[in-house]
């Protein structure tokens, strides 16, 4: 499934990334943008090739900063979406989602 692909690919990319690094990795028809902070907290944005890289890393910065303020560092290693509540993620994903623009013809 798509969810399994995203989860597996994200985990693999994070495991292969060094602390304090940012990278964009091509996987199939997607670009996976990863940011691993020096404190070990990491995030991955999977987007198509047309979505701007700068925007992906801005999103990762904001989400990881807010997550680190709201969720105890002790919960990070053992946490999962089932055990950690982080409601702000949906808002960020909605805000950064690319929507088609309506362009008048003529």
C-alpha positions as CSV (number, residue, x, y, z in Angstrom):
1,X,0.0,0.0,0.0
2,X,1.0,3.7,-0.3
3,X,1.1,4.0,3.5
4,X,3.5,1.1,3.8
5,X,5.7,2.5,1.1
6,X,5.8,5.9,2.8
7,X,6.6,4.4,6.2
8,X,9.3,2.0,5.0
9,X,11.0,4.6,2.8
10,X,10.9,7.3,5.5
11,X,12.4,5.0,8.1
12,X,15.1,3.8,5.7
13,X,16.1,7.4,4.7
14,X,16.2,8.6,8.3
15,X,18.3,5.6,9.4
16,X,20.8,6.4,6.6
17,X,21.0,10.2,7.4
18,X,23.4,11.8,9.8
19,X,22.4,14.0,12.6
20,X,22.0,17.6,11.6
21,X,21.5,16.8,7.9
22,X,19.0,17.7,5.2
23,X,18.7,15.7,2.0
24,X,16.4,15.1,-0.9
25,X,16.3,11.5,-2.2
26,X,14.6,10.3,-5.3
27,X,12.5,7.2,-4.8
28,X,10.4,5.9,-7.7
29,X,8.5,9.0,-9.0
30,X,8.8,10.9,-5.7
31,X,11.3,13.1,-3.9
32,X,11.7,12.3,-0.2
33,X,13.0,15.4,1.7
34,X,14.5,14.4,5.1
35,X,15.7,16.6,7.9
36,X,17.4,15.0,10.9
37,X,18.0,17.5,13.7
38,X,21.0,17.4,15.9
39,X,18.8,16.2,18.8
40,X,17.8,13.1,16.7
41,X,14.2,14.2,15.9
42,X,13.6,13.6,12.2
43,X,10.9,14.3,9.6
44,X,10.3,13.3,6.0
45,X,8.1,15.0,3.4
46,X,7.3,12.9,0.3
47,X,6.3,15.0,-2.6
48,X,6.3,14.9,-6.4
49,X,9.2,16.4,-8.4
50,X,7.3,19.7,-9.0
51,X,6.8,20.6,-5.3
52,X,9.5,23.2,-4.3
53,X,12.3,21.7,-2.1
54,X,12.5,25.0,-0.1
55,X,8.9,24.7,0.9
56,X,9.3,21.1,2.0
57,X,12.2,22.0,4.3
58,X,10.3,25.0,5.6
59,X,7.4,22.7,6.5
60,X,9.8,20.2,8.2
61,X,11.4,23.0,10.2
62,X,8.1,24.3,11.5
63,X,6.6,20.9,12.3
64,X,9.7,19.5,14.0
65,X,10.1,22.7,16.1
66,X,6.5,22.7,17.2
67,X,6.5,19.0,17.8
68,X,9.6,19.2,20.0
69,X,7.9,21.9,22.1
70,X,4.7,19.9,22.6
71,X,5.9,16.4,23.0
72,X,8.4,15.3,25.7
73,X,11.8,14.2,24.3
74,X,11.5,11.1,26.5
75,X,8.5,10.0,24.3
76,X,10.3,10.4,20.9
77,X,12.2,7.1,20.7
78,X,9.2,4.8,21.6
79,X,6.4,7.0,20.2
80,X,4.2,6.3,17.3
81,X,1.1,8.0,15.8
82,X,-1.0,5.7,18.1
83,X,0.8,6.8,21.3
84,X,1.6,10.4,20.6
85,X,-1.0,13.0,19.9
86,X,0.1,15.8,17.6
87,X,-3.0,17.4,16.2
88,X,-1.2,20.4,14.6
89,X,0.2,18.2,11.8
90,X,-3.1,18.1,9.9
91,X,-3.2,21.9,9.9
92,X,0.3,22.1,8.5
93,X,-0.4,19.5,5.8
94,X,-3.6,21.3,4.8
95,X,-1.8,24.7,4.7
96,X,1.1,23.4,2.6
97,X,-0.9,21.3,0.2
98,X,-0.7,22.4,-3.4
99,X,-4.1,23.3,-4.8
100,X,-4.7,23.8,-8.5
101,X,-5.2,27.5,-9.3
102,X,-8.2,28.6,-11.3
103,X,-7.0,30.5,-14.3
104,X,-9.5,32.3,-16.5
105,X,-9.5,31.4,-20.2
106,X,-9.6,33.8,-23.0
